[in-house]
Amino acid sequence: MKPPLSHDHPVTDTGPKPHLFHFVLLPHFSHLSLISAIETLQNANLVADRKLYDWTLCGTGEQAVRSSIGCDVAVDVALKDVAVARDIVVVSGEHVFELDVFDLEVSLGRLARGEVRVTGLGTGAILMAQAGLMEDATAAIHSWYRVGFKETHPGVELSRQTHVSESLRCSSSGGVSAIDLFLDFIEQDHGADFASGVAECMCYTPLRQIQKSVDTSIPNSLTVPNRTVSRVIAAMEKQIEEPVSPAVLADQAGISRRQIERLFKKYLGITPKQHYRKIRLREAYRLLIQSSQPIIDVALATGFETPSHFSRCFKAEFGETPYQLRNRKRIG
């Protein structure tokens, strides 16, 4: 099985040579990440009505590579046989720590020099760090892997966002965040209006706005490796409109307030109150983007008693007020 190639679609092959990406597939790679990236490039070709982008699928060998959903994806070439590359994209999945990546590291060491951009999708940034490519770089990592990554690569800064697109070492934290990353690449090449047109072609414009509010350093109840903290976060997520005090949350979890404060500091680096506010503010962001509810109603629906307090907290978190976000949404 192979993802759709751009030359299989009716676009006009005129103009400059297409920008070529080399996608390197590792066993059990994230199928969703790969398809998200390639479909974004393909939609750029469709919007432009010419082949702006092309891609080649590579493996560490010549054999097909099995994806996260059990599909065997044929590759075009072994990475060791690639003479030169401009954009290399390493795609891996949840079995990243079980891989023998010696051949990958050798090939990346040869190809990833000078102005060559290397991008990691899924857990790709972990492999890039293992290959010594992330020095002085920032990585986007899924919340499941952040703690372990900090321990093994303490010199690499972790982004709070779902993707990093502004350097020669880029990454996305998994899944559809690859769409946002490649829309950024397209915007860098062809401008914001064109990238917005690609997002609209993919029916992705509202989701793109929401993705900007995601903070991968703030885990949800399913991603914290402590059952007590996980239960408390789950209670927070269920009580957004009428938030309860940390003391009540601690009582519900069967521990003291001091214990819950200590656990949140240990696993999240912030207090329960701060984490609770972040959960509510992200829900408010989603409502502001996806609904036409009056701002005062959004404030009340997310547990803020006054619009002024809501506005101050929102601006501190997102850098703009709810009114500014709404106005930007209308203009966009």
Secondary structure by P-SEA (a helix, b strand, c coil): ccccccccccccccccccbbbbbbbcccccaaaaaaaaaaaaaaaaaaccccbbbbbbcccccccccccccbbbbcccccccccccbbbbbbcccccccccaaaaaaaaacccccbbbbbccaaaaaaaaacccccbbbbbccccaaaaaaacccbbbbcccccccccbbbbccccaaaaaaaaaaaacccaaaaaaaaaaaccaaaaaaaaacccccccccccccaaaaaaaaaaaacccccccaaaaaaaacccaaaaaaaaaacccccaaaaaaaaaaaaaaaaaacccccaaaaaaaaccccaaaaaaaaaaaccccaaaaaaaaaac
